[in-house]
Amino acid sequence: MVSAFLTPYGLAAQLLAAARQGSFTLTLSEEILAETQEVLLRRERIRKRYSYTDEQPMRFCHALRTAVPLVRPAPSIRGVCRDPNDDHVIACAVAAQARYLVTRDPDLLDLHTYQHVQMVSPDTFTQLLSSQAATSEEDG
């Protein structure tokens, strides 16, 4: 979500737009949104590199809260990821019964799969969407 905010014409923002258009279902949790807002408001190196007001990330996260299904509450999962701060992201994906968790976080990507959830990069997910669309066109 941080990448989608910081680079509005980047791949993460394009995937967010595709979710809003119904290409796939994006599910978040309150913890993910809180972390997104916290990172955007408090990380010095991000604030130095990108110019935005404090209100912009708060509006961004509020818009996501109203546009995207939230897992409430996300189940507690502990000790799955080598970075324990990422366990809540996995918990959200599991609770949402997601097939994919799309991330650039190497700690999550190194898991490859947890239960029924595949960890994939935005590039890989874009390729999966493209191949599914091509298969649907062939079938339709």
Sequence and secondary structure as in RCSB ss.txt:
>XXXX:A:sequence
MVSAFLTPYGLAAQLLAAARQGSFTLTLSEEILAETQEVLLRRERIRKRYSYTDEQPMRFCHALRTAVPLVRPAP
SIRGVCRDPNDDHVIACAVAAQARYLVTRDPDLLDLHTYQHVQMVSPDTFTQLLSSQAATSEEDG
>XXXX:A:secstr
 HHHHH TTSHHHHHHHHHHTTSS   EEHHHHHHHHHHHHH HHHHHHS   SHHHHHHHHHHHHHS EESS  
   SSSSSGGGHHHHHHHHHTT SEEE   HHHHTT EETTEEEE HHHHHHHHHHHHHHHHHH 
